[in-house]
């Protein structure tokens, strides 16, 4: 009761931001745990890396469609409703996988993953879009800070989800783990229905279906860069890395989950501090722009190239992967946080979920490409080849980023 009274006394915008963040946090934990559960459980059942990657095929495909349609839907019916639809669908998707093991055929799992993909991207698009509606347009510093906190905390909790998934698989098994997660998320869903404000992010005029595709040059360029940036991560991280750690190093499920959890948590922490880090490389009082996005991506490409060479030459492989992952994660986190700020900054205020939805459609397309390649390239050519593909994707991202507006807004310092 004391916590509820304190919550109700908060400023309206802050109260809504905390509700959105709470929803997003809980959803993210289940999303990370589900991914780790599926990868490790089906690898344990004898599935090949390519078949495991295919289990996520519909998850990523429907994520592409959802971001595109979801942005239009959010502008028409409100972001609170699209967020709640996502929460409800994730509960249903989790329950679909609690059936007996003999029912868990590839089509069944792909169907459940499709629902989960729709749910995840509805939730993420709603959370990211809603922030701009809660902050005045002339407060770019505050906008960057809130976006960074939301994105960083999300990835830290996704890392916690990886650990929880691996741990639950070891302690209670696949089906019981999913029942536990569905129960927790169902409580969050009910709370969101009760307290999240209606009409959040609803456009003043009803956008037409044909307006789903962005007509903004910077948004389109940033979306293309985002596609290759996330493909560069997922081509070696999603399927190849967990299987590599389990098969080559002989790590247990809980150790693999714990290691990847620690990595993603550290990655999320760095994202949260991205405004302070990038402030050192921006002019006094200016926001980061395309030049900064290009430079940070080029640095990430160098790190990935070094990792690929080291793995190819089999030089201190275990140490190289552990240390290299930490460096890669820190720099990737800054890249991701920069992109997350830029899309919110570039998006138009009225019906802005249309631009954000289009951008995250490209993000989902990058994950789709990376996920499929992760299983196929690893199975056919090995782990080093996955890193070389990532290196090429990052070079492409750097070149695309040259076309972004050179500098950002000059309204507030980003280290405030």
Secondary structure, 3 states (H helix, E strand, C coil): CHHHHHHHHCCHHHHHHHHHHHHHHHHHHHHHHHHHHHHHHHHHCCCCHHHHHHHCHHHHHHHHHHHHHHHHHHHHHCHHHHHHHHHHHHHHHHHHCCCCHHHCCHHHHHHHHHHHHHHHHHHHHHHHHHHHHHCCCCCHHHHHHHHHHHHHHHHHHHHHHHHHHHHHHHHCCHHHHHHHHHHHHHHHHHHHHHHCCCCCCCCCCCCCHHHHCCCCHHHHHHHHHHHHHHHHHHHHHHHHHHHHHHHCCCCCHHHHHHHHHHHHHHHHHHHHCHHHHHHCCCCCCCCCCHHHHHHHHHHHHHHHHHHHHHHHCCCCHHHHHHHHHHHHHHHHHHHHHHHHHHHHHHCCCCCCHHHHHHHHHHHHHHHHHHHHHHHHHHHHHCHHHHHHHHHHHHHHHHHHHCCCCCCCCCCCCCCC
